[in-house]
Amino acid sequence: MTTLHLVRQSAFNSNDLAQCLMIATTADTLVLIDDACYNVNHPLITQTLIEQPELAVKVIQSHAQARAMTTPNAITAITIQDLVSLTFTHEKVITWQ
Amino acid sequence: MAAFTEQETSEVAKTAEILNTTKTLALINSKAPFANTHGKDSLDVALIFASFEQVVSLFFQGDGVYQLIDQQDGSLISVKDYLKTFSAFEFYDIEDIYVCQQSLVERKLSNSFHIENVQVLTAKDFALQLSQHKHVLRF
């Protein structure tokens, strides 16, 4: 059962990302949207990218660019249309908000 | 009424000086700019107080530091970019703008801001500056 995780808040301000990473498995996809774009350089994400390289981490490009956040190479920048496609390729969606 | 001694006069003068230099209003900004209206509300309060010639100091702490980083563009996510108005602070005589260094370091942010005259302070100095204000509002 693959799950699409949508994280919407800055992990410097909430526990959502930490809780999400606790249950995310390697087949899942994690998408950072809205204020979650600030998480691209958060230690939790950095650590996850090293320890679970199979877990796909993506960020909405326009949301990150609006916030002047530069995306590290290990994170894929996607469009809103790509996000819609992802909802079809995963069996479940969990929105962390 | 007895006249003040010289020492008493000097003490009163010192107290008066401290009262005069006590800054009135501090605004703490602790939220990122686009997902909610806290930052915009804080800006409105700052400009209104400044219009009435009240002394206002701005403090940026936690996710609030994201309000100051360079190269942001709210139009990409259809948000009216109130951050551009920050450049009017000088015109409104808002000169005391403080940023928490620890918050910047935690978020791996550099000291390049979209406005000038920003003072980056250690957590201790940040607290010290804040303590010199009579009133504090947090957004």
gemmi code that builds the backbone of each chain (N, CA, C; Angstrom):
import gemmi

chains = {
    "A": [
        ("MET", (0.850, -1.207, 0.000), (0.000, 0.000, 0.000), (0.884, 1.254, 0.000)),
        ("THR", (0.938, 1.906, -1.131), (1.757, 3.113, -1.185), (0.923, 4.324, -0.750)),
        ("THR", (1.597, 5.207, -0.058), (0.906, 6.393, 0.462), (1.591, 7.667, -0.009)),
        ("LEU", (0.762, 8.635, -0.339), (1.268, 9.960, -0.684), (1.086, 10.848, 0.552)),
        ("HIS", (2.205, 11.368, 1.045), (2.149, 12.225, 2.232), (2.267, 13.684, 1.814)),
        ("LEU", (1.296, 14.483, 2.194), (1.356, 15.917, 1.887), (1.616, 16.687, 3.181)),
        ("VAL", (2.801, 17.279, 3.280), (3.139, 18.052, 4.481), (2.986, 19.527, 4.154)),
        ("ARG", (2.306, 20.255, 5.039), (1.939, 21.640, 4.722), (2.537, 22.694, 5.646)),
        ("GLN", (3.225, 22.242, 6.724), (3.711, 23.242, 7.682), (5.212, 23.160, 7.904)),
        ("SER", (5.772, 24.265, 8.336), (7.191, 24.318, 8.672), (7.454, 23.447, 9.894)),
        ("ALA", (8.458, 22.574, 9.794), (8.772, 21.681, 10.913), (9.434, 22.434, 12.066)),
        ("PHE", (9.810, 23.690, 11.815), (10.372, 24.501, 12.897), (9.251, 24.974, 13.818)),
        ("ASN", (8.006, 24.834, 13.348), (6.848, 25.332, 14.087), (5.856, 24.244, 14.495)),
        ("SER", (5.960, 23.072, 13.900), (4.979, 22.026, 14.220), (5.619, 20.648, 14.161)),
        ("ASN", (4.925, 19.656, 14.699), (5.446, 18.287, 14.742), (5.000, 17.443, 13.556)),
        ("ASP", (4.257, 18.040, 12.627), (3.681, 17.275, 11.523), (4.714, 16.457, 10.753)),
        ("LEU", (5.824, 17.098, 10.407), (6.833, 16.401, 9.602), (7.412, 15.222, 10.382)),
        ("ALA", (7.712, 15.428, 11.654), (8.274, 14.361, 12.481), (7.309, 13.181, 12.553)),
        ("GLN", (6.023, 13.466, 12.737), (5.010, 12.404, 12.827), (4.871, 11.682, 11.493)),
        ("CYS", (4.928, 12.428, 10.416), (4.829, 11.851, 9.077), (5.995, 10.897, 8.832)),
        ("LEU", (7.213, 11.344, 9.160), (8.400, 10.522, 8.904), (8.406, 9.259, 9.760)),
        ("MET", (7.702, 9.306, 10.906), (7.625, 8.136, 11.779), (6.871, 6.993, 11.105)),
        ("ILE", (5.885, 7.328, 10.258), (5.077, 6.264, 9.665), (5.321, 6.082, 8.167)),
        ("ALA", (6.116, 6.980, 7.563), (6.376, 6.863, 6.126), (7.283, 5.664, 5.855)),
        ("THR", (6.926, 4.878, 4.863), (7.768, 3.734, 4.484), (8.464, 4.039, 3.150)),
        ("THR", (9.414, 3.198, 2.787), (10.275, 3.506, 1.639), (9.531, 3.573, 0.312)),
        ("ALA", (8.359, 2.907, 0.197), (7.619, 2.943, -1.066), (6.804, 4.229, -1.209)),
        ("ASP", (6.734, 5.009, -0.130), (5.873, 6.196, -0.117), (6.523, 7.397, -0.808)),
        ("THR", (5.685, 8.402, -1.038), (6.186, 9.676, -1.567), (5.788, 10.778, -0.588)),
        ("LEU", (6.742, 11.654, -0.335), (6.495, 12.778, 0.557), (6.551, 14.061, -0.280)),
        ("VAL", (5.485, 14.853, -0.248), (5.483, 16.103, -1.007), (5.374, 17.274, -0.048)),
        ("LEU", (6.291, 18.211, -0.191), (6.293, 19.407, 0.654), (5.535, 20.511, -0.075)),
        ("ILE", (4.417, 20.956, 0.508), (3.663, 22.035, -0.128), (3.473, 23.182, 0.869)),
        ("ASP", (3.087, 24.344, 0.373), (2.900, 25.551, 1.203), (4.118, 25.785, 2.111)),
        ("ASP", (3.880, 26.060, 3.405), (4.989, 26.390, 4.308), (5.946, 25.225, 4.565)),
        ("ALA", (5.548, 24.011, 4.144), (6.464, 22.869, 4.300), (7.703, 23.018, 3.412)),
        ("CYS", (7.650, 23.928, 2.438), (8.830, 24.193, 1.595), (10.023, 24.622, 2.446)),
        ("TYR", (9.731, 25.242, 3.596), (10.826, 25.656, 4.482), (11.583, 24.457, 5.044)),
        ("ASN", (11.002, 23.260, 4.903), (11.635, 22.054, 5.449), (12.751, 21.495, 4.568)),
        ("VAL", (12.948, 22.043, 3.363), (13.939, 21.438, 2.453), (15.330, 21.341, 3.078)),
        ("ASN", (15.639, 22.286, 3.977), (16.954, 22.218, 4.642), (16.848, 21.816, 6.107)),
        ("HIS", (15.678, 21.332, 6.505), (15.496, 20.946, 7.905), (16.288, 19.668, 8.199)),
        ("PRO", (16.918, 19.588, 9.383), (17.706, 18.391, 9.725), (16.928, 17.072, 9.576)),
        ("LEU", (15.616, 17.083, 9.873), (14.807, 15.855, 9.753), (14.783, 15.350, 8.317)),
        ("ILE", (14.656, 16.263, 7.365), (14.623, 15.890, 5.946), (16.015, 15.437, 5.500)),
        ("THR", (17.023, 16.208, 5.880), (18.402, 15.878, 5.516), (18.749, 14.460, 5.981)),
        ("GLN", (18.372, 14.173, 7.216), (18.640, 12.858, 7.809), (17.874, 11.760, 7.070)),
        ("THR", (16.605, 12.031, 6.739), (15.774, 11.042, 6.043), (16.343, 10.729, 4.660)),
        ("LEU", (16.806, 11.765, 3.955), (17.341, 11.570, 2.606), (18.558, 10.649, 2.638)),
        ("ILE", (19.320, 10.718, 3.739), (20.507, 9.864, 3.865), (20.105, 8.448, 4.296)),
        ("GLU", (19.222, 8.372, 5.311), (18.892, 7.065, 5.885), (17.881, 6.269, 5.057)),
        ("GLN", (16.975, 6.968, 4.359), (15.953, 6.279, 3.551), (15.962, 6.836, 2.133)),
        ("PRO", (17.043, 6.565, 1.373), (17.127, 7.155, 0.026), (16.002, 6.699, -0.909)),
        ("GLU", (15.343, 5.572, -0.574), (14.252, 5.072, -1.437), (12.988, 5.916, -1.295)),
        ("LEU", (12.830, 6.580, -0.169), (11.644, 7.421, 0.048), (11.750, 8.660, -0.844)),
        ("ALA", (10.769, 8.813, -1.753), (10.812, 9.952, -2.666), (10.358, 11.218, -1.946)),
        ("VAL", (11.192, 12.256, -1.978), (10.831, 13.531, -1.377), (10.726, 14.571, -2.490)),
        ("LYS", (9.572, 15.221, -2.575), (9.343, 16.204, -3.634), (8.844, 17.510, -3.036)),
        ("VAL", (8.974, 18.573, -3.813), (8.512, 19.879, -3.349), (7.832, 20.580, -4.526)),
        ("ILE", (6.765, 21.342, -4.250), (6.103, 22.094, -5.322), (7.016, 23.261, -5.694)),
        ("GLN", (7.418, 23.284, -6.951), (8.429, 24.245, -7.378), (8.012, 25.698, -7.133)),
        ("SER", (6.761, 26.046, -7.507), (6.329, 27.442, -7.369), (6.238, 27.852, -5.895)),
        ("HIS", (5.850, 26.913, -5.033), (5.745, 27.225, -3.601), (7.128, 27.502, -3.004)),
        ("ALA", (8.112, 26.719, -3.434), (9.475, 26.909, -2.930), (10.087, 28.195, -3.479)),
        ("GLN", (9.847, 28.436, -4.775), (10.429, 29.620, -5.409), (9.844, 30.904, -4.819)),
        ("ALA", (8.541, 30.891, -4.529), (7.898, 32.061, -3.932), (8.547, 32.414, -2.598)),
        ("ARG", (8.985, 31.382, -1.886), (9.594, 31.583, -0.564), (11.113, 31.712, -0.636)),
        ("ALA", (11.653, 31.780, -1.827), (13.104, 31.916, -2.035), (13.884, 30.756, -1.421)),
        ("MET", (13.279, 29.577, -1.411), (13.976, 28.399, -0.887), (14.589, 27.635, -2.055)),
        ("THR", (15.880, 27.379, -1.995), (16.526, 26.602, -3.051), (16.479, 25.116, -2.675)),
        ("THR", (16.106, 24.306, -3.646), (15.886, 22.884, -3.394), (17.187, 22.093, -3.525)),
        ("PRO", (17.539, 21.296, -2.514), (18.736, 20.445, -2.640), (18.540, 19.398, -3.738)),
        ("ASN", (19.642, 18.873, -4.270), (19.568, 17.934, -5.398), (18.754, 16.679, -5.095)),
        ("ALA", (18.795, 16.243, -3.850), (18.103, 14.999, -3.487), (16.582, 15.152, -3.468)),
        ("ILE", (16.096, 16.392, -3.541), (14.653, 16.631, -3.541), (14.225, 17.052, -4.951)),
        ("THR", (13.157, 16.417, -5.456), (12.675, 16.728, -6.806), (11.655, 17.858, -6.765)),
        ("ALA", (11.818, 18.841, -7.640), (10.837, 19.917, -7.749), (9.765, 19.494, -8.739)),
        ("ILE", (8.496, 19.613, -8.356), (7.393, 19.202, -9.232), (6.370, 20.336, -9.365)),
        ("THR", (5.453, 20.185, -10.332), (4.394, 21.176, -10.511), (3.118, 20.667, -9.833)),
        ("ILE", (2.102, 21.523, -9.761), (0.813, 21.125, -9.193), (0.197, 19.994, -10.031)),
        ("GLN", (0.392, 20.052, -11.364), (-0.127, 18.996, -12.241), (0.509, 17.644, -11.885)),
        ("ASP", (1.818, 17.671, -11.610), (2.504, 16.436, -11.198), (1.895, 15.888, -9.912)),
        ("LEU", (1.512, 16.799, -9.024), (0.922, 16.385, -7.743), (-0.395, 15.650, -7.978)),
        ("VAL", (-1.177, 16.168, -8.915), (-2.448, 15.523, -9.252), (-2.177, 14.102, -9.755)),
        ("SER", (-1.176, 13.958, -10.643), (-0.819, 12.631, -11.155), (-0.420, 11.695, -10.015)),
        ("LEU", (0.326, 12.226, -9.046), (0.777, 11.401, -7.922), (-0.399, 10.840, -7.118)),
        ("THR", (-1.475, 11.628, -7.013), (-2.633, 11.129, -6.265), (-3.239, 9.897, -6.939)),
        ("PHE", (-3.017, 9.753, -8.253), (-3.538, 8.572, -8.964), (-2.590, 7.372, -8.845)),
        ("THR", (-1.295, 7.636, -8.732), (-0.333, 6.526, -8.685), (-0.132, 5.977, -7.274)),
        ("HIS", (-0.696, 6.641, -6.267), (-0.618, 6.124, -4.893), (-2.009, 5.673, -4.447)),
        ("GLU", (-2.028, 4.696, -3.543), (-3.317, 4.151, -3.122), (-4.028, 5.026, -2.089)),
        ("LYS", (-3.223, 5.715, -1.265), (-3.808, 6.557, -0.213), (-3.117, 7.921, -0.215)),
        ("VAL", (-3.837, 8.898, 0.316), (-3.223, 10.218, 0.508), (-3.433, 10.636, 1.964)),
        ("ILE", (-2.358, 11.045, 2.608), (-2.497, 11.612, 3.962), (-2.040, 13.061, 3.912)),
        ("THR", (-2.932, 13.964, 4.323), (-2.551, 15.374, 4.397), (-2.223, 15.714, 5.845)),
        ("TRP", (-1.011, 16.185, 6.046), (-0.536, 16.532, 7.399), (-0.742, 18.020, 7.610)),
        ("GLN", (-1.846, 18.330, 8.311), (-2.092, 19.757, 8.575), (-2.849, 19.968, 9.882)),
    ],
    "B": [
        ("MET", (7.936, 73.162, 50.453), (8.554, 71.918, 50.030), (10.070, 72.069, 50.004)),
        ("ALA", (10.742, 71.082, 50.608), (12.205, 71.169, 50.693), (12.840, 71.068, 49.308)),
        ("ALA", (13.890, 71.820, 49.137), (14.589, 71.784, 47.844), (15.349, 70.470, 47.721)),
        ("PHE", (15.501, 69.970, 46.492), (16.271, 68.742, 46.248), (17.745, 68.999, 46.495)),
        ("THR", (18.419, 68.012, 47.064), (19.876, 68.122, 47.144), (20.428, 67.882, 45.737)),
        ("GLU", (21.691, 68.165, 45.618), (22.317, 68.013, 44.296), (22.257, 66.554, 43.827)),
        ("GLN", (22.481, 65.632, 44.825), (22.478, 64.200, 44.488), (21.099, 63.767, 44.021)),
        ("GLU", (20.058, 64.240, 44.754), (18.693, 63.868, 44.389), (18.353, 64.363, 42.978)),
        ("THR", (18.766, 65.582, 42.698), (18.498, 66.153, 41.378), (19.109, 65.294, 40.288)),
        ("SER", (20.346, 64.865, 40.543), (21.023, 64.075, 39.516), (20.343, 62.708, 39.353)),
        ("GLU", (19.839, 62.157, 40.480), (19.143, 60.861, 40.395), (17.847, 60.982, 39.592)),
        ("VAL", (17.124, 62.083, 39.864), (15.870, 62.312, 39.134), (16.165, 62.460, 37.644)),
        ("ALA", (17.221, 63.212, 37.353), (17.592, 63.420, 35.949), (17.903, 62.093, 35.273)),
        ("LYS", (18.627, 61.229, 36.021), (18.985, 59.904, 35.458), (17.737, 59.088, 35.187)),
        ("THR", (16.800, 59.092, 36.170), (15.560, 58.326, 36.005), (14.787, 58.824, 34.793)),
        ("ALA", (14.719, 60.156, 34.679), (14.001, 60.751, 33.548), (14.633, 60.323, 32.233)),
        ("GLU", (15.961, 60.282, 32.243), (16.684, 59.896, 31.031), (16.339, 58.453, 30.653)),
        ("ILE", (16.294, 57.573, 31.696), (15.968, 56.166, 31.449), (14.552, 56.063, 30.898)),
        ("LEU", (13.623, 56.824, 31.508), (12.232, 56.770, 31.042), (12.115, 57.231, 29.596)),
        ("ASN", (12.866, 58.293, 29.273), (12.820, 58.799, 27.907), (13.382, 57.807, 26.904)),
        ("THR", (14.435, 57.099, 27.348), (15.058, 56.185, 26.402), (14.341, 54.839, 26.361)),
        ("THR", (13.407, 54.604, 27.309), (12.646, 53.363, 27.249), (11.779, 53.393, 26.012)),
        ("LYS", (12.020, 52.437, 25.156), (11.277, 52.415, 23.909), (9.862, 51.911, 24.194)),
        ("THR", (8.903, 52.391, 23.433), (7.509, 52.119, 23.769), (7.027, 50.748, 23.314)),
        ("LEU", (6.982, 50.556, 22.000), (6.319, 49.350, 21.504), (7.274, 48.424, 20.761)),
        ("ALA", (7.212, 47.147, 21.103), (7.968, 46.131, 20.371), (6.987, 45.188, 19.705)),
        ("LEU", (7.248, 44.860, 18.445), (6.422, 43.877, 17.737), (7.291, 42.659, 17.454)),
        ("ILE", (6.872, 41.500, 17.930), (7.615, 40.271, 17.650), (6.941, 39.549, 16.495)),
        ("ASN", (7.706, 39.280, 15.455), (7.185, 38.539, 14.304), (7.718, 37.118, 14.368)),
        ("SER", (6.823, 36.145, 14.457), (7.283, 34.770, 14.644), (6.687, 33.785, 13.642)),
        ("LYS", (6.025, 34.317, 12.594), (5.403, 33.413, 11.623), (5.968, 33.656, 10.219)),
        ("ALA", (6.007, 32.594, 9.422), (6.425, 32.717, 8.026), (5.407, 33.585, 7.265)),
        ("PRO", (5.848, 34.216, 6.162), (5.030, 35.282, 5.565), (3.746, 34.912, 4.826)),
        ("PHE", (3.664, 33.769, 4.131), (2.580, 33.630, 3.150), (1.364, 32.802, 3.571)),
        ("ALA", (1.541, 31.845, 4.494), (0.433, 30.919, 4.784), (-0.655, 31.532, 5.665)),
        ("ASN", (-0.339, 32.616, 6.365), (-1.344, 33.264, 7.210), (-1.133, 34.776, 7.162)),
        ("THR", (-1.993, 35.527, 7.864), (-1.934, 36.990, 7.756), (-1.182, 37.651, 8.918)),
        ("HIS", (-0.557, 36.856, 9.777), (0.113, 37.440, 10.946), (1.138, 38.518, 10.575)),
        ("GLY", (1.966, 38.201, 9.570), (3.017, 39.134, 9.163), (2.446, 40.442, 8.642)),
        ("LYS", (1.382, 40.335, 7.840), (0.736, 41.517, 7.270), (0.105, 42.362, 8.390)),
        ("ASP", (-0.533, 41.698, 9.344), (-1.161, 42.394, 10.475), (-0.117, 43.165, 11.284)),
        ("SER", (1.008, 42.510, 11.512), (2.084, 43.135, 12.269), (2.608, 44.376, 11.548)),
        ("LEU", (2.766, 44.242, 10.220), (3.229, 45.374, 9.408), (2.246, 46.541, 9.519)),
        ("ASP", (0.950, 46.251, 9.428), (-0.071, 47.299, 9.533), (0.031, 48.020, 10.866)),
        ("VAL", (0.181, 47.252, 11.950), (0.287, 47.854, 13.284), (1.531, 48.752, 13.353)),
        ("ALA", (2.648, 48.244, 12.825), (3.897, 49.017, 12.858), (3.728, 50.350, 12.134)),
        ("LEU", (3.135, 50.320, 10.949), (3.015, 51.544, 10.150), (1.997, 52.508, 10.764)),
        ("ILE", (0.941, 51.979, 11.373), (-0.052, 52.852, 12.019), (0.582, 53.569, 13.210)),
        ("PHE", (1.278, 52.823, 14.070), (1.930, 53.443, 15.222), (2.957, 54.471, 14.767)),
        ("ALA", (3.736, 54.113, 13.737), (4.769, 55.020, 13.245), (4.145, 56.287, 12.649)),
        ("SER", (2.974, 56.158, 12.024), (2.294, 57.331, 11.452), (1.936, 58.334, 12.545)),
        ("PHE", (1.693, 57.832, 13.759), (1.374, 58.712, 14.886), (2.617, 59.027, 15.716)),
        ("GLU", (3.760, 58.872, 15.065), (5.052, 59.199, 15.666), (5.346, 58.456, 16.959)),
        ("GLN", (4.847, 57.252, 17.066), (5.185, 56.398, 18.201), (6.417, 55.576, 17.817)),
        ("VAL", (7.277, 55.352, 18.821), (8.489, 54.580, 18.535), (8.145, 53.087, 18.479)),
        ("VAL", (8.476, 52.474, 17.370), (8.186, 51.045, 17.190), (9.482, 50.306, 16.873)),
        ("SER", (9.708, 49.185, 17.522), (10.832, 48.327, 17.167), (10.287, 46.989, 16.683)),
        ("LEU", (10.983, 46.416, 15.710), (10.531, 45.142, 15.155), (11.515, 44.038, 15.510)),
        ("PHE", (10.977, 42.921, 15.963), (11.787, 41.752, 16.317), (11.364, 40.569, 15.447)),
        ("PHE", (12.335, 39.901, 14.879), (12.032, 38.731, 14.050), (12.668, 37.504, 14.695)),
        ("GLN", (11.805, 36.536, 14.992), (12.245, 35.360, 15.742), (11.572, 34.118, 15.163)),
        ("GLY", (12.183, 32.953, 15.324), (11.573, 31.712, 14.819), (11.322, 31.793, 13.320)),
        ("ASP", (10.180, 31.270, 12.867), (9.861, 31.304, 11.438), (9.653, 32.732, 10.921)),
        ("GLY", (9.543, 33.700, 11.823), (9.410, 35.100, 11.411), (10.593, 35.589, 10.596)),
        ("VAL", (11.761, 34.969, 10.784), (12.947, 35.396, 10.030), (12.760, 35.186, 8.520)),
        ("TYR", (11.869, 34.262, 8.151), (11.608, 34.046, 6.726), (10.993, 35.284, 6.060)),
        ("GLN", (10.419, 36.199, 6.859), (9.845, 37.421, 6.282), (10.926, 38.329, 5.706)),
        ("LEU", (12.161, 38.130, 6.161), (13.228, 39.049, 5.771), (14.126, 38.543, 4.652)),
        ("ILE", (14.009, 37.259, 4.280), (14.986, 36.757, 3.307), (14.727, 37.321, 1.913)),
        ("ASP", (15.809, 37.382, 1.180), (15.827, 38.028, -0.127), (15.214, 37.117, -1.200)),
        ("GLN", (14.818, 37.713, -2.322), (14.384, 36.977, -3.527), (13.046, 36.257, -3.384)),
        ("GLN", (12.171, 36.713, -2.487), (10.862, 36.072, -2.363), (9.908, 36.670, -3.395)),
        ("ASP", (8.913, 35.880, -3.814), (7.976, 36.352, -4.823), (6.581, 35.759, -4.588)),
        ("GLY", (5.760, 36.471, -3.838), (4.417, 35.991, -3.504), (3.505, 35.824, -4.705)),
        ("SER", (3.805, 36.550, -5.796), (2.918, 36.480, -6.974), (2.864, 35.064, -7.554)),
        ("LEU", (3.922, 34.263, -7.330), (3.951, 32.883, -7.837), (2.865, 32.025, -7.209)),
        ("ILE", (2.443, 32.373, -5.990), (1.394, 31.594, -5.330), (0.180, 32.493, -5.061)),
        ("SER", (0.039, 33.541, -5.893), (-1.114, 34.458, -5.825), (-1.311, 35.097, -4.450)),
        ("VAL", (-0.210, 35.454, -3.801), (-0.290, 36.166, -2.522), (0.201, 37.585, -2.748)),
        ("LYS", (-0.549, 38.566, -2.248), (-0.109, 39.950, -2.380), (1.150, 40.129, -1.544)),
        ("ASP", (2.197, 40.601, -2.194), (3.499, 40.625, -1.545), (3.679, 41.859, -0.661)),
        ("TYR", (3.228, 41.754, 0.604), (3.357, 42.881, 1.534), (4.794, 43.110, 1.960)),
        ("LEU", (5.677, 42.140, 1.697), (7.068, 42.272, 2.138), (7.768, 43.460, 1.478)),
        ("LYS", (7.298, 43.812, 0.269), (7.915, 44.943, -0.442), (7.734, 46.238, 0.353)),
        ("THR", (6.654, 46.303, 1.131), (6.383, 47.503, 1.938), (7.425, 47.690, 3.049)),
        ("PHE", (8.161, 46.635, 3.381), (9.200, 46.742, 4.409), (10.209, 47.845, 4.067)),
        ("SER", (10.382, 48.101, 2.768), (11.359, 49.121, 2.378), (10.891, 50.524, 2.780)),
        ("ALA", (9.630, 50.667, 3.228), (9.116, 51.973, 3.674), (9.460, 52.262, 5.138)),
        ("PHE", (10.064, 51.291, 5.828), (10.359, 51.477, 7.251), (11.183, 52.728, 7.509)),
        ("GLU", (12.147, 52.964, 6.625), (13.030, 54.110, 6.803), (12.217, 55.417, 6.758)),
        ("PHE", (11.297, 55.489, 5.790), (10.430, 56.648, 5.614), (9.558, 56.880, 6.851)),
        ("TYR", (9.170, 55.789, 7.507), (8.329, 55.870, 8.703), (9.165, 56.000, 9.990)),
        ("ASP", (10.475, 56.192, 9.837), (11.391, 56.269, 10.981), (11.377, 55.022, 11.858)),
        ("ILE", (11.134, 53.880, 11.261), (11.267, 52.619, 12.004), (12.698, 52.141, 11.765)),
        ("GLU", (13.543, 52.341, 12.776), (14.970, 52.095, 12.576), (15.494, 50.900, 13.353)),
        ("ASP", (14.726, 50.473, 14.362), (15.218, 49.376, 15.204), (14.605, 48.054, 14.758)),
        ("ILE", (15.359, 47.331, 13.960), (14.888, 46.047, 13.438), (15.897, 44.975, 13.856)),
        ("TYR", (15.431, 44.036, 14.658), (16.330, 43.035, 15.229), (15.955, 41.634, 14.775)),
        ("VAL", (16.979, 40.838, 14.506), (16.764, 39.455, 14.076), (17.520, 38.523, 15.012)),
        ("CYS", (16.883, 37.437, 15.371), (17.511, 36.441, 16.245), (18.476, 35.579, 15.434)),
        ("GLN", (19.739, 35.638, 15.809), (20.776, 34.918, 15.063), (20.567, 33.401, 15.128)),
        ("GLN", (20.155, 32.933, 16.309), (19.945, 31.500, 16.501), (18.878, 30.963, 15.539)),
        ("SER", (17.816, 31.754, 15.345), (16.742, 31.337, 14.429), (17.266, 31.227, 13.001)),
        ("LEU", (18.167, 32.139, 12.619), (18.764, 32.101, 11.282), (19.626, 30.854, 11.114)),
        ("VAL", (20.447, 30.584, 12.118), (21.375, 29.449, 12.056), (20.610, 28.135, 11.984)),
        ("GLU", (19.584, 27.993, 12.829), (18.774, 26.759, 12.829), (18.191, 26.484, 11.446)),
        ("ARG", (17.836, 27.545, 10.725), (17.192, 27.397, 9.415), (18.191, 27.463, 8.264)),
        ("LYS", (19.470, 27.478, 8.577), (20.544, 27.546, 7.587), (20.373, 28.733, 6.651)),
        ("LEU", (19.985, 29.887, 7.210), (19.791, 31.087, 6.394), (21.002, 32.001, 6.534)),
        ("SER", (21.312, 32.698, 5.429), (22.425, 33.640, 5.468), (21.910, 34.984, 5.962)),
        ("ASN", (22.819, 35.942, 6.106), (22.412, 37.264, 6.579), (22.058, 38.216, 5.436)),
        ("SER", (21.600, 37.670, 4.299), (21.220, 38.585, 3.211), (19.713, 38.815, 3.250)),
        ("PHE", (19.334, 40.055, 3.610), (17.930, 40.398, 3.777), (17.483, 41.331, 2.659)),
        ("HIS", (16.159, 41.457, 2.471), (15.679, 42.326, 1.398), (15.529, 43.780, 1.853)),
        ("ILE", (15.821, 44.056, 3.123), (15.885, 45.451, 3.570), (17.226, 45.679, 4.263)),
        ("GLU", (17.578, 46.960, 4.394), (18.854, 47.269, 5.045), (18.623, 47.654, 6.498)),
        ("ASN", (19.697, 47.958, 7.208), (19.627, 48.360, 8.618), (18.986, 47.316, 9.520)),
        ("VAL", (19.255, 46.055, 9.219), (18.756, 44.972, 10.069), (19.886, 44.559, 10.999)),
        ("GLN", (19.580, 44.448, 12.291), (20.614, 44.051, 13.242), (20.408, 42.604, 13.675)),
        ("VAL", (21.411, 41.781, 13.404), (21.354, 40.386, 13.823), (21.958, 40.285, 15.217)),
        ("LEU", (21.175, 39.786, 16.169), (21.620, 39.735, 17.558), (21.623, 38.308, 18.095)),
        ("THR", (22.543, 38.040, 19.007), (22.537, 36.739, 19.682), (21.278, 36.670, 20.546)),
        ("ALA", (20.898, 35.466, 20.935), (19.666, 35.281, 21.712), (19.660, 36.175, 22.959)),
        ("LYS", (20.840, 36.314, 23.583), (20.936, 37.109, 24.812), (20.690, 38.597, 24.533)),
        ("ASP", (21.352, 39.124, 23.497), (21.187, 40.540, 23.152), (19.775, 40.827, 22.635)),
        ("PHE", (19.223, 39.847, 21.941), (17.856, 39.941, 21.425), (16.887, 40.126, 22.605)),
        ("ALA", (17.071, 39.303, 23.632), (16.222, 39.379, 24.828), (16.432, 40.699, 25.553)),
        ("LEU", (17.697, 41.141, 25.581), (18.028, 42.391, 26.269), (17.346, 43.579, 25.598)),
        ("GLN", (17.406, 43.626, 24.263), (16.742, 44.701, 23.515), (15.237, 44.690, 23.776)),
        ("LEU", (14.677, 43.486, 23.757), (13.230, 43.352, 23.946), (12.815, 43.851, 25.327)),
        ("SER", (13.681, 43.583, 26.313), (13.341, 43.957, 27.694), (13.297, 45.469, 27.884)),
        ("GLN", (13.847, 46.222, 26.937), (13.842, 47.682, 27.075), (12.566, 48.329, 26.551)),
        ("HIS", (11.608, 47.520, 26.190), (10.347, 48.055, 25.677), (9.245, 47.919, 26.704)),
        ("LYS", (8.353, 48.911, 26.704), (7.248, 48.933, 27.664), (6.144, 47.956, 27.281)),
        ("HIS", (5.849, 47.915, 25.979), (4.738, 47.084, 25.515), (5.226, 46.147, 24.424)),
        ("VAL", (4.705, 44.932, 24.436), (5.104, 43.951, 23.436), (3.861, 43.299, 22.825)),
        ("LEU", (3.827, 43.234, 21.502), (2.770, 42.491, 20.813), (3.441, 41.399, 19.993)),
        ("ARG", (2.885, 40.191, 20.047), (3.492, 39.096, 19.287), (2.554, 38.636, 18.175)),
        ("PHE", (3.133, 38.516, 16.995), (2.360, 38.053, 15.835), (2.950, 36.776, 15.288)),
    ],
}
model = gemmi.Model(1)
for chain_id, residues in chains.items():
    chain = gemmi.Chain(chain_id)
    for i, (resn, *xyz) in enumerate(residues, 1):
        res = gemmi.Residue()
        res.name, res.seqid = resn, gemmi.SeqId(i, " ")
        for name, pos in zip(("N", "CA", "C"), xyz):
            atom = gemmi.Atom()
            atom.name, atom.element = name, gemmi.Element(name[0])
            atom.pos, atom.b_iso = gemmi.Position(*pos), 0.0
            res.add_atom(atom)
        chain.add_residue(res)
    model.add_chain(chain)
structure = gemmi.Structure()
structure.add_model(model)
structure.setup_entities()
